[in-house]
Amino acid sequence: MATFSELTREFLGLYGRQAYADALALVQASLPSFPERRTEMITWKICMQSRLGRSADAIRTLATAIETSSYWWIPAALRKDPDLAPLQGNPEYERLVSICEKRCETAAHNNRPERLVFAPKTGQTAKLPVLITFHGWGGSAELEAPHWRSLADQGWLVAVTRSSQQIADGLYIWDDLDRTVREAKAHYRALCRDYPVDTRRLVLAGFSQGGGRALWLSLSRALPARGFIGVGPFLDEFDELMPTLPPPRRTKLRAYLVSGSEEQDEGMFAQIEELCKTRSIPFRQEVVPGVGHEYPPDFAPILSRAFAFIFEN
């Protein structure tokens, strides 16, 4: 079975060639295989139906999703997306968009930061090394936990965090940096309160936007990280934030970056490497052939190499 990243690339390729019927067929056939990604895929389906001139079907798809689940999509996108232009202004469509808007407002009011914690088996009395991870833009703790949770079997206390900032049903982001820092600190304090934490062995990690946030939390000393692991990390405020970092000082911090051979923004990795050099932070990048902007399929040995590098001395 293809991964969701592979499916996304195939869908976007068809979309780019304006093969909307094929793109719709792909989404319909793939929906049962990715229930955890239904929010994005339902939205793709609506967009393709709209592009094909099937406005009634598109509105029916949206109505069914809203009536039978917690589905909602970004209200501004529903109102402005060119794919949905044939629907915009239709009274029934606008009614459904208003429901999405209310759900968005409710989520913004009610959301709280969450974390999934995976602890080593009971009976261990030594202080625990800690890994805190951050999901990518539009991700969640539930989606990304499978990539990290096995480290608990190796003696790590693993906290897979979820932002309180929500972009759509089940999809979360870290756009507000100050809020991200506050939430990360609160997660760390709670872990130190609830578990015997070895504060000298804290590693921060993340994917895409989450990797960028983990990088910032490490470099800014918001958390006392010994190491940083970034999978395709991206920090869109890089040029603005770097001059605000505290002055360099002697530190044991080490950085390990993982990227696919199809990585689109190699400039980001070059910037991170240059920054690490100027601050005397040991840095290593591992390129995984045949992988795009996603977790490598065989991630466990990569993590082993990353931890070996971080704790080399």
C-alpha positions as CSV (number, residue, x, y, z in Angstrom):
1,M,0.0,0.0,0.0
2,A,1.2,3.5,-0.8
3,T,1.9,5.9,2.1
4,F,-0.2,9.0,2.5
5,S,2.7,11.1,1.3
6,E,2.9,9.0,-1.9
7,L,-0.8,9.3,-2.3
8,T,-0.6,13.1,-1.9
9,R,2.1,13.3,-4.5
10,E,0.1,11.3,-7.0
11,F,-3.0,13.4,-6.3
12,L,-1.2,16.6,-6.7
13,G,0.4,15.4,-9.9
14,L,-3.0,14.6,-11.4
15,Y,-4.4,17.9,-10.2
16,G,-1.4,19.8,-11.8
17,R,-2.3,18.1,-15.1
18,Q,-5.9,19.1,-14.6
19,A,-6.8,15.4,-14.6
20,Y,-9.6,16.1,-12.2
21,A,-11.7,13.0,-12.9
22,D,-8.6,10.7,-12.3
23,A,-7.8,12.7,-9.1
24,L,-11.3,12.2,-7.8
25,A,-11.3,8.5,-8.6
26,L,-8.0,8.2,-6.7
27,V,-9.4,9.9,-3.7
28,Q,-12.6,7.8,-3.7
29,A,-10.6,4.6,-4.0
30,S,-8.1,5.6,-1.3
31,L,-10.4,7.0,1.4
32,P,-11.0,3.6,3.2
33,S,-7.2,3.1,3.5
34,F,-6.6,6.4,5.3
35,P,-9.4,7.0,7.8
36,E,-7.1,9.2,9.9
37,R,-6.7,11.5,6.9
38,R,-10.3,11.8,6.1
39,T,-10.4,15.6,6.7
40,E,-7.9,16.3,3.9
41,M,-9.3,13.6,1.6
42,I,-12.9,14.8,1.9
43,T,-11.8,18.3,1.1
44,W,-9.9,17.0,-2.0
45,K,-13.1,15.2,-3.0
46,I,-15.2,18.3,-2.7
47,C,-12.7,20.3,-4.7
48,M,-12.5,17.8,-7.5
49,Q,-16.3,17.5,-7.7
50,S,-16.4,21.3,-8.0
51,R,-13.7,21.4,-10.7
52,L,-15.7,18.8,-12.7
53,G,-18.8,20.9,-12.6
54,R,-20.6,18.6,-10.2
55,S,-21.7,21.3,-7.8
56,A,-24.6,19.4,-6.4
57,D,-22.4,16.4,-5.6
58,A,-19.8,18.6,-4.0
59,I,-22.4,20.2,-1.7
60,R,-23.8,16.8,-0.9
61,T,-20.4,15.5,0.1
62,L,-19.8,18.5,2.3
63,A,-23.2,18.2,3.9
64,T,-22.7,14.4,4.6
65,A,-19.3,15.0,6.2
66,I,-20.7,17.7,8.4
67,E,-23.8,15.8,9.4
68,T,-22.1,12.5,10.1
69,S,-18.8,13.5,11.7
70,S,-16.9,16.3,13.3
71,Y,-15.6,17.5,10.0
72,W,-14.8,21.1,9.3
73,W,-12.4,22.8,7.0
74,I,-10.8,26.2,7.1
75,P,-13.7,28.7,6.6
76,A,-11.5,31.2,4.7
77,A,-10.4,28.5,2.3
78,L,-14.0,27.4,1.7
79,R,-14.9,30.9,0.9
80,K,-11.9,31.8,-1.3
81,D,-10.4,28.7,-2.8
82,P,-10.6,28.9,-6.6
83,D,-11.4,25.2,-6.7
84,L,-14.6,25.9,-4.9
85,A,-15.6,29.1,-6.9
86,P,-18.6,27.4,-8.5
87,L,-20.0,26.7,-5.0
88,Q,-19.4,30.0,-3.4
89,G,-22.5,32.1,-3.1
90,N,-24.8,29.0,-3.2
91,P,-27.2,29.4,-0.2
92,E,-26.8,25.8,0.9
93,Y,-23.1,25.8,0.5
94,E,-22.8,29.1,2.5
95,R,-25.0,27.5,5.2
96,L,-22.5,24.6,5.5
97,V,-19.6,26.9,5.5
98,S,-21.2,28.8,8.4
99,I,-21.3,25.5,10.3
100,C,-17.6,25.0,9.7
101,E,-17.0,28.5,10.9
102,K,-18.8,27.8,14.2
103,R,-16.9,24.6,14.7
104,C,-13.6,26.4,14.0
105,E,-14.5,29.0,16.7
106,T,-15.5,26.3,19.2
107,A,-12.2,24.5,18.6
108,A,-10.2,27.8,19.1
109,H,-12.1,28.4,22.4
110,N,-11.9,24.8,23.8
111,N,-8.6,23.4,22.6
112,R,-5.9,22.7,25.1
113,P,-2.3,21.4,24.5
114,E,-2.2,17.6,24.7
115,R,0.5,15.0,24.8
116,L,0.7,11.2,24.5
117,V,3.3,9.8,26.9
118,F,5.0,6.5,26.5
119,A,7.0,5.4,29.5
120,P,9.4,2.5,29.9
121,K,8.0,-0.6,31.6
122,T,7.5,-0.4,35.3
123,G,10.3,-1.5,37.6
124,Q,12.9,0.9,36.3
125,T,14.2,3.1,39.1
126,A,16.9,5.1,37.3
127,K,16.1,8.6,36.1
128,L,14.7,8.6,32.6
129,P,16.1,10.3,29.5
130,V,13.3,12.4,27.8
131,L,12.3,12.8,24.2
132,I,9.7,15.5,23.4
133,T,8.4,15.6,19.9
134,F,6.4,18.1,17.8
135,H,4.2,17.2,14.9
136,G,4.3,18.9,11.4
137,W,1.9,21.6,10.1
138,G,-1.5,20.0,9.9
139,G,-0.5,17.0,11.9
140,S,-1.3,15.6,15.3
141,A,0.2,13.6,18.1
142,E,-1.9,10.6,17.1
143,L,-0.6,10.6,13.5
144,E,3.0,10.9,14.5
145,A,3.3,8.9,17.7
146,P,4.0,5.6,15.8
147,H,7.3,7.0,14.6
148,W,8.6,7.7,18.1
149,R,6.8,5.5,20.7
150,S,9.1,2.5,20.3
151,L,11.8,4.4,22.1
152,A,10.0,3.8,25.3
153,D,11.1,0.1,25.0
154,Q,14.7,1.4,25.0
155,G,14.3,3.2,28.3
156,W,13.2,6.6,27.1
157,L,10.3,8.7,28.4
158,V,8.6,9.8,25.2
159,A,6.2,12.7,25.0
160,V,4.5,13.2,21.6
161,T,2.9,16.6,21.9
162,R,-0.1,18.2,20.1
163,S,-0.5,21.9,19.7
164,S,-3.6,23.7,20.9
165,Q,-3.7,25.6,17.6
166,Q,-6.1,23.9,15.2
167,I,-6.4,24.6,11.4
168,A,-9.1,22.0,10.6
169,D,-10.8,19.0,12.1
170,G,-8.1,16.8,13.5
171,L,-5.3,19.0,12.1
172,Y,-3.0,21.1,14.2
173,I,-0.3,23.7,13.7
174,W,2.4,25.6,15.6
175,D,2.1,29.0,13.9
176,D,2.0,31.1,17.1
177,L,5.6,30.8,18.3
178,D,5.1,32.3,21.7
179,R,2.2,30.0,22.4
180,T,4.3,27.1,21.2
181,V,7.1,28.0,23.6
182,R,4.7,28.3,26.5
183,E,3.1,24.9,25.7
184,A,6.5,23.2,25.3
185,K,7.7,24.5,28.7
186,A,4.4,23.3,30.3
187,H,4.8,19.8,28.9
188,Y,8.4,19.7,30.2
189,R,7.4,20.8,33.7
190,A,4.6,18.3,33.8
191,L,7.0,15.5,32.8
192,C,9.5,16.5,35.5
193,R,6.7,16.6,38.0
194,D,5.2,13.2,37.1
195,Y,8.3,11.1,36.3
196,P,11.9,10.7,37.5
197,V,13.4,12.8,34.7
198,D,17.1,13.0,33.9
199,T,17.3,16.7,33.0
200,R,20.8,16.2,31.5
201,R,19.3,13.9,28.8
202,L,16.5,15.9,27.1
203,V,16.2,15.6,23.3
204,L,13.7,17.6,21.3
205,A,12.6,16.4,17.9
206,G,10.0,17.0,15.3
207,F,8.8,16.8,11.7
208,S,8.6,19.7,9.3
209,Q,7.2,22.7,11.1
210,G,7.5,20.7,14.4
211,G,11.1,20.1,13.6
212,G,11.6,23.9,13.1
213,R,10.0,24.5,16.5
214,A,12.2,21.9,18.2
215,L,15.2,23.6,16.6
216,W,14.1,27.0,18.0
217,L,13.4,25.6,21.5
218,S,16.8,24.1,21.5
219,L,18.8,27.1,20.2
220,S,16.9,29.7,22.2
221,R,17.4,27.6,25.4
222,A,13.7,27.7,26.1
223,L,14.3,24.1,27.2
224,P,17.6,22.6,28.3
225,A,18.0,20.3,25.4
226,R,21.1,18.1,24.9
227,G,20.1,17.3,21.4
228,F,17.8,18.1,18.5
229,I,16.5,15.7,15.8
230,G,14.7,17.3,12.8
231,V,12.9,15.3,10.1
232,G,12.6,17.7,7.2
233,P,12.6,20.6,9.7
234,F,11.3,23.9,8.5
235,L,11.4,27.3,10.3
236,D,9.7,29.9,8.2
237,E,10.8,32.8,10.5
238,F,14.4,31.7,10.3
239,D,15.9,35.0,9.2
240,E,13.8,37.0,11.7
241,L,14.5,34.7,14.7
242,M,18.2,33.9,14.4
243,P,19.4,37.4,15.3
244,T,17.3,37.2,18.5
245,L,19.1,34.1,19.8
246,P,21.1,34.5,23.1
247,P,24.9,34.9,22.6
248,P,26.7,31.6,21.9
249,R,28.1,29.7,24.9
250,R,29.8,26.5,25.6
251,T,27.2,23.8,25.3
252,K,26.8,20.0,24.7
253,L,23.9,20.6,22.3
254,R,24.1,18.6,19.1
255,A,21.9,18.6,16.0
256,Y,20.9,15.7,13.7
257,L,18.9,16.4,10.6
258,V,17.1,13.8,8.5
259,S,16.0,14.6,4.9
260,G,14.8,12.8,1.8
261,S,16.7,12.9,-1.5
262,E,13.6,14.8,-2.9
263,E,13.7,17.5,-0.2
264,Q,12.4,20.7,-1.8
265,D,14.1,23.3,0.5
266,E,17.7,22.3,0.7
267,G,18.4,25.9,1.5
268,M,16.9,25.4,5.0
269,F,19.3,22.7,5.8
270,A,22.2,24.8,4.6
271,Q,21.0,27.6,6.8
272,I,20.8,25.3,9.8
273,E,24.2,23.9,9.2
274,E,25.8,27.3,8.9
275,L,24.1,28.5,12.1
276,C,25.3,25.4,13.9
277,K,28.9,26.0,12.7
278,T,28.8,29.7,13.8
279,R,27.6,28.6,17.3
280,S,30.0,25.6,17.5
281,I,27.2,23.1,17.6
282,P,28.1,19.7,16.2
283,F,25.8,19.0,13.2
284,R,25.0,16.0,11.0
285,Q,22.6,15.5,8.2
286,E,21.4,12.1,6.9
287,V,19.9,11.9,3.5
288,V,17.5,9.0,2.8
289,P,17.3,8.1,-0.9
290,G,13.9,7.9,-2.5
291,V,12.1,9.6,0.3
292,G,10.3,13.0,0.0
293,H,9.1,15.3,2.7
294,E,8.0,12.6,5.1
295,Y,9.3,10.1,7.7
296,P,11.6,7.5,6.3
297,P,9.9,4.1,6.2
298,D,12.7,2.5,8.2
299,F,13.1,5.2,10.9
300,A,14.3,3.1,13.9
301,P,17.9,2.7,12.8
302,I,18.1,6.3,11.8
303,L,17.0,7.3,15.4
304,S,19.7,4.9,16.8
305,R,22.3,6.8,14.7
306,A,20.9,10.1,15.8
307,F,21.1,9.3,19.5
308,A,24.6,7.8,19.1
309,F,25.7,11.1,17.6
310,I,24.0,13.3,20.2
311,F,25.5,11.4,23.1
312,E,28.9,10.8,21.5
313,N,30.7,12.5,24.3
